[in-house]
């Protein structure tokens, strides 16, 4: 017998994945308003379904205007003093992240993984 657990909220994960991909595609095709609409839906569905979003995905969405941040397309990226700055072209909000080579998020640490669910 297989003892693998079913993933709760699989349909929400699939919907969030689809909306994020659609938002990225629309942003790269100069559909800024539709891209913002899809990323807005992405954020509201993740909050309503209480689904955790990966930090890599969170970092690509502007907190103020919910625009998808693509380097050179919808955001300027600057590296100064071991800090990576993403500047949104739409609302001029700046996101700052550490740019140290050996820096690792807690979620990327192998010891932080409790279990892995298979779909």
N, C-alpha and C positions, 0 to 999 in steps of 0.2 A: 504494500500500500504506500502511496505517495503522501508524505506529510507536509507538502508545500502549502503555505497559507495563501488564501485569495487576497488580492489587493482591494482594500476598501476605497471606493471612489475612483475606480479605474476610468469610468466614463468622464469624470471631471478632469483627470489627468490628460486624457486624450483630447478633450475639448480645449484645455489650456495650451497644450502643445500645438494644436492646429491654429489657434488664435495668435500665438506668438510667432509661428512661422509665417502666417499671413501678414502680420504686422511688419515683419522684417522685409518681406517681398514688396509690400506696398511702399515702404520707406525708400527702398532702393530704386523703385520706379517712379519717384516723384509724386506719389499719392500721399502727401503728408497728412491731410485731413482724415483719410480713410485709415491710415496707419495708426493715427492717434485714437481713432474710434475703436479699432481692434485691440490696441494695448489697454485702453480704458476698460473694455469688456473683460480682458484678461485679468486686470487687477481686481475688478469688482467680483468676478466669479471666484477668484482665489480667496478673497476675503469671505465671501458668503459660504463657500464650501469648507472653509478653514483648512486650506491646503497650503503647505509650506512650499515656497518657491526657492529654487537653488540661488545662491548668492551671485553666480555668474549671470543668471538671467535678470535678477534684480538690478544689477549694476548697469544693465543696458537700457533701462527705462528711466526717464527723467521723473523725479518726484513731483515736480510742479505742474508741468504741462502734459505728462504721460506720453511724451514723444519717444520713439525708439532711437537710441543713440548709436549711430553708425559712424565710425571714424572717417572724417573727410566728407561725409554726406550730410549728416544732420548734427554733427558735433565736431568741435576742435579738440584735439588731444595734445597735451603738453606734458613734458617730463622735466621737472626741476627739483633739485635737492632731494632726490629719492622719493618724490611724490608724483603720482600720475594724476593729472587734472583733466577731467572731461567737462567741456563747456558746451552746453546746449545752444544751438544756433537760434532756436525759437524764443526761449525765455531768458537766456544768458545765465542760468543757474549753473554753478560749478560743483562737481562731485570730485572729491579728493580721495585717493587710495594710496596705500603704501606700495612702493615699487622696489622693495628689497628682494634680491634674488632668492634668498632662502626663506622668505616669509610664506606661511601657509595658513589658510583658514582652518578653523576647528573642524568644520565638516569634511575637509579634505584629508584629515588625519585618519589613518587606518584604524586607530584605537577607538575612534568615535562611532564607528559603524556597529550597531547592535545586531541587526538582521537585514538581509536583502530579500526583497519580495520579487517573485518572478511573475510575469504576466502570461 
